[in-house]
Amino acid sequence: MYAELIENITPDDRKALADKGVPSSRISEWKSGLRFPTRPQVIALATVKKIDYIELERELMLLETEAEAAKKPAMKALLDHARSTGQLL
């Protein structure tokens, strides 16, 4: 969902996000993978794109955890354990 959302941000979406305090440069950072949205930016993005904030937040939490797990063995072990016990899909 997240990747599709940011790939399909229109100029009108950029303006609406800017009105909510999210600069266009930040959207470019999301698209390039340099950053993930902050919690307030997730709310803004969900509001602009008219999607469920909690679903977007859940996906971003998992993406952030996976990115950290790729760098830190301890985090990878925690993520693997959570998946093996059914706590994460």
QUIVENRA-V201919 format. One record per residue. N is the residue number from 1. OMEGA is omega in whole degrees, -180 to 180 (* if undefined). NEAR is the number of other C-alpha atoms within 8 Angstrom. Layout:
{{N & OMEGA & NEAR} {N & OMEGA & NEAR}}
This chain:
{{1 & -176 & 6} {2 & -178 & 8} {3 & 179 & 7} {4 & 179 & 7} {5 & -175 & 9} {6 & 176 & 10} {7 & -176 & 7} {8 & 177 & 6} {9 & -179 & 9} {10 & 174 & 6} {11 & 177 & 6} {12 & 176 & 7} {13 & 179 & 10} {14 & 179 & 12} {15 & 180 & 8} {16 & 177 & 9} {17 & 177 & 14} {18 & 177 & 10} {19 & 179 & 7} {20 & 175 & 7} {21 & 179 & 6} {22 & -178 & 11} {23 & 180 & 9} {24 & 179 & 9} {25 & 179 & 6} {26 & 178 & 9} {27 & 177 & 11} {28 & 177 & 8} {29 & 175 & 11} {30 & -178 & 12} {31 & -178 & 10} {32 & -180 & 7} {33 & 179 & 7} {34 & -177 & 7} {35 & 166 & 8} {36 & 177 & 9} {37 & 172 & 8} {38 & 180 & 6} {39 & 178 & 7} {40 & 179 & 7} {41 & 176 & 9} {42 & 178 & 12} {43 & 179 & 9} {44 & -179 & 11} {45 & 179 & 9} {46 & 179 & 12} {47 & -179 & 9} {48 & -178 & 9} {49 & 177 & 8} {50 & 177 & 6} {51 & -179 & 7} {52 & -179 & 7} {53 & -176 & 10} {54 & 178 & 6} {55 & 178 & 7} {56 & 179 & 13} {57 & 180 & 10} {58 & -180 & 8} {59 & 180 & 10} {60 & 177 & 10} {61 & 180 & 8} {62 & 178 & 8} {63 & 179 & 8} {64 & 180 & 9} {65 & 178 & 10} {66 & 178 & 10} {67 & 178 & 8} {68 & 180 & 10} {69 & 179 & 13} {70 & -178 & 8} {71 & -172 & 6} {72 & -179 & 8} {73 & -179 & 8} {74 & 179 & 7} {75 & 178 & 10} {76 & 179 & 12} {77 & 178 & 9} {78 & 180 & 8} {79 & 178 & 11} {80 & 179 & 8} {81 & 180 & 8} {82 & 178 & 10} {83 & -177 & 10} {84 & 180 & 7} {85 & 177 & 7} {86 & -180 & 7} {87 & 176 & 7} {88 & 177 & 6} {89 & * & 4}}
